[in-house]
Amino acid sequence: MDIDLPEVMAEVRAAFERYERALVGNDVAGLDALFWDDARTIRYGSGENLYGIEAIRTFRAARSPVGLERTLDGTVITTYGRDMAVASTLFRRANAPGRVGRQMQTWIRTPDGWKVAAAHVSVIDDPSAP
């Protein structure tokens, strides 16, 4: 298996960056378009367990657009072959000092482009905070 093929890395990084822009901009349609449209799609959030694209869409539509700005740190994207990748990142929000978020996404290539098939978000005390 080929790991981190440059052209695949570029595609996934671009999809990841589109996701980030959609997230902080509360572009619900853009976020929905980046998730695999399938009942097997999963998103474990910091306060919810979402099974299936419909549950994810319902969550996104109801979420408050306030306080979504964040900075990323330690982002790692690894591609496996031409059709699968994992993106991991830490994030911090000004409205949550002393806390750090962790996000992992499994990306798959579909006929409609790269999509998130599984995601996990959690928040912990920031070990680097004073």
C-alpha positions in Angstrom: 0.0 0.0 0.0 1.2 3.5 -0.8 1.2 5.8 2.1 1.0 9.6 1.7 1.0 9.8 -2.1 1.5 13.6 -2.8 -1.5 14.0 -5.1 -3.8 12.2 -2.6 -2.4 14.2 0.3 -3.2 17.4 -1.6 -6.8 16.3 -2.3 -7.5 15.3 1.3 -5.8 18.4 2.7 -8.0 20.5 0.4 -11.2 18.6 1.6 -10.0 19.0 5.3 -9.5 22.8 4.8 -13.0 23.1 3.1 -14.4 21.3 6.2 -12.7 23.7 8.6 -14.0 26.8 6.7 -17.5 25.4 6.7 -17.3 24.5 10.4 -16.2 27.9 11.6 -18.5 29.7 9.2 -21.5 27.6 10.2 -22.0 26.5 6.6 -24.4 23.7 7.4 -24.9 22.8 3.7 -21.2 22.7 3.2 -20.6 20.5 6.2 -23.4 18.1 5.1 -21.8 17.9 1.7 -18.5 16.8 3.2 -20.0 13.9 5.2 -20.7 10.5 3.5 -24.4 10.4 2.7 -25.0 7.0 4.3 -26.7 5.5 7.4 -23.3 4.0 8.4 -21.7 7.4 8.9 -20.8 8.1 12.5 -19.9 11.2 14.4 -19.1 11.0 18.1 -19.1 14.6 19.4 -18.1 16.1 22.7 -21.7 15.7 24.0 -23.5 13.5 21.5 -23.2 10.1 19.7 -24.6 10.4 16.1 -25.3 7.3 14.1 -26.2 7.9 10.4 -26.1 10.9 8.2 -29.7 12.0 9.2 -28.7 12.3 12.8 -25.6 14.3 11.9 -27.7 16.6 9.7 -30.2 17.1 12.4 -27.5 18.0 14.9 -25.8 20.4 12.5 -29.1 22.2 11.7 -29.8 22.7 15.4 -26.4 23.8 16.6 -25.7 27.3 17.7 -23.5 29.4 15.3 -22.0 31.3 18.3 -18.4 30.6 19.4 -17.4 28.3 16.5 -14.1 30.1 15.8 -11.0 28.0 16.7 -7.4 27.6 16.0 -5.9 24.3 14.9 -2.6 22.8 16.2 -0.8 19.6 15.5 -2.8 18.6 12.4 -1.7 15.3 10.9 -3.2 13.8 7.7 -2.2 10.4 6.6 -3.4 8.8 3.4 -3.6 5.0 2.8 -3.6 4.2 -0.8 -5.8 6.4 -3.0 -9.1 6.0 -1.3 -8.8 6.4 2.5 -7.2 8.9 4.9 -7.3 9.9 8.5 -7.1 13.5 9.7 -6.3 14.3 13.3 -6.0 17.7 14.8 -6.1 19.6 18.1 -8.2 22.8 18.4 -8.6 25.6 20.9 -11.3 28.1 21.3 -11.0 31.5 22.9 -14.3 30.9 24.8 -12.9 27.7 26.4 -9.5 28.7 27.9 -7.6 25.8 29.5 -9.4 23.2 27.3 -8.2 21.5 24.1 -10.3 19.8 21.6 -9.3 16.7 19.7 -10.7 15.8 16.4 -10.2 12.7 14.2 -11.9 12.0 10.9 -11.8 9.0 8.6 -12.0 10.3 5.0 -13.0 8.1 2.1 -13.0 8.7 -1.7 -16.5 8.4 -3.1 -17.8 9.0 -6.6 -18.7 12.5 -5.3 -15.3 13.3 -3.9 -13.7 12.9 -0.4 -16.2 12.5 2.4 -16.0 12.0 6.2 -17.3 8.5 7.0 -16.4 8.6 10.7 -15.5 11.4 13.1 -14.7 11.8 16.8 -14.5 15.0 18.7 -13.6 15.3 22.4 -12.4 18.0 24.7 -10.0 17.7 27.6 -8.1 19.9 30.0 -5.3 21.4 28.1 -2.1 19.7 29.3 0.0 22.7 28.0 -2.1 25.3 30.0 -0.4 27.0 32.9 
